[in-house]
Amino acid sequence: MICILLVAGHGTVLETQIKNDDTGLYSHLTGVPKALLPGTGGKKILDFWWETVNMRQLFTEVYLVTNADKYKYYERWATANDFPVENVVNDGSTTLEDRLGAVADLQLAIRSRKLQDDIIVVKYIFSSWPFLFLLQPGELIIYYELEESEKSSSRGIVEVCPDTHRITRFLEKPQEGLTESRLASVVFYCIQRDTLPYLSDFLSLQPQATDRSFGRFWEWLINEKQLDVFGMKLPTGFQLIGQVGLSDYTKWLTHYSTKPQDNPAKPITCRSYARVGLMGNPSDGFNGKTIAMSISNFWAEVTLVESQTLVLVPHPLNDPTEFGSLQDLFCISRKEGYLGGLRLLQATCKKFYQFCSKQGIALTKQNFTLKYDTNIPRAIVSATLKCLMKFYNITDNDLPKPIRANFILNVETDELFITAGLQDRVVQVYEGLVYMDFSKKLMEDQGYGNYVSMDMSGLPPFWLAYLSDPSDSGRIHSNIRQRWLSGEPLVVEAMKTFAELTDQARAALQNRDWGTLAQLMDQNFELRRTVYTDDCLGPGNLKMVQLAKQFGSAVKLPGSGGAVVGLCLDNARLLEYFHQEEVICSMITQPCTQTGI
């Protein structure tokens, strides 16, 4: 693939404002091309772009097209920066009036250098360029979402199919009301070699240089020729060194001059928490309804820091590579298995890249180091995703919360073949107290359920007890799914009843009716016991429930087994339960509701 950078503009806004500035601060920059204006650290703006391209060897060849008026500037820059001088193309124009037009400049480079390969065309320099992207089966346009202050009439606007990411219509600086789209293209295009002949066809139709813009070219190619052109969206947080004025340039300089250049990048650290099912589980896997709450007692924490290469750091405890002896290895492997958290980091990164590529989101080409700490491994995926979203400036619009929960579940089930449910992932994303409706119609129509965050203020003191050697999910769930799929009345009706209990519990929580909530928790457990049977629930879980009831507490299983959650309105009796040796007990610490990603 070949890259062509177009810098042949005349009389840009920035150059004109520098020339007319009466402060005298920028007089030494009069006539200097925009791309060669000073950046930071003694480097020019173009230096940063060329260093990245040259170091990573992204393209087979790189060309730069300028005009006769600025040719000498770029020739000297090329000599000083190991850029092939013969790859600097002079379009011969000296004024705005005799310019060729952007498309003609591109065609000049292709013809004069006899280029026969896929082309990337760049007109603006990005503060975080280049991007990671996967080429679609067609041409590619990079676009971004306009800020509120930007008018669509000042940009080339694209309308994009949300499913295929195909650009269905291109409008060059449309008048108000012609489109509802706020997606604007930037001059960063991938054009396949088979499409290059269209350039000369277009130019033959446009004798005037003012009509030889890329906006007009794409309008013609997409709207009239119906060529397949796809789009990829820039994440937020990039800076476009293109159509800017003197104030934008000085702000950019100030920002990057005050930003530490040599200090390590600030780490990004995110936590995800465990959840307890207060009502309705296990119906979440059977088109039911549940209420669950995240708790800060148990968590996974992931830290991401920018680095030269992408590194996944093994956890010293959960990903052991060194043992005291063969017996030590045997004992650890027998108790904890062979699968630590490293695979969760790797699978999340893989699926994140895959998701962004499929969704048409262009990622900056930056590497990072990931490490983690946890006392609940299943939350690692969620915490890793939070870090990746912050690092790449992926917003809720790019990856909405309901889709994020599906993403986390897919990493575990599709990528790692881990048995998991959607409820846990929803609560990890939303955090706090969440009501969830997984009805079949919702799941089929929109691909996710209805999730509602509830008020956590003034909740009663829930408690959690768990075994030191908890049961596994597979055993607890037994053959219920097969019985449900076959339509067994007992199981089908039970799942409907779980959903009804959940709606009643929602009302009790909203009304602060803790007595009713406690009764509903007991009913939830008894219904589960009826369907799953004592043999399936296991003696450890039943013992914890028996003890809780003995001391007057409502109690139920918060998940698939190995723990119970309770609500005791008599604090004195609750303390007696906490002193039992058979179980490990603690009060639930409620984390704050979600703050950011």
Secondary structure, 3 states (H helix, E strand, C coil): CEEEEECCCCCCHHHHHHHHCCCCCCHHHCCCCHHHCECCCCCEHHHHHHHHHHHHCCCCEEEEEECCCCHHHHHHHHHHCCCCHHHEEECCCCCCCCCCCHHHHHHHHHHHCCCCCCEEEECCEECCCCEECCCCCCEEEEEEECCCCCCHHHCEEEEECCCCCEEEEEEECCCCCCCCCCEEEEEEEEECHHHCHHHHHHHHHCCCHHHCCHHHHHHHHHHHCCCCEEEEECCCCCCEECCCCHHHHHHHHHHHHHCCCCCCCCCEEEEEEEEEEEECCCHHHHCCEEEEEEEEEEEEEEEEEEECCCEECCCCCCCCCCCCCHHHHHHHHHHHCCCCCHHHHHHHHHHHHHHHHHCCECEECCEEEEEEEECCHHHHHHHHHHHHHHHCCCCCCCCCHHHHHHHHHHHHHHHCCCCCCHHHHHHHHHCCEEEEECCHHHHHHHCCCEEEEECCCCCCCEEEEECCCCCCHHHHHCCHHHHHHCCCHHHHHHHHHHHHHHHHHHHHHHHCCHHHHHHHHHHHHHHHHHHHCHHHHCHHHHHHHHHHHHCCCEEECCCCCCEEEEECCCHHHHHHHHCCCCCEEEECCCCCCCCCC
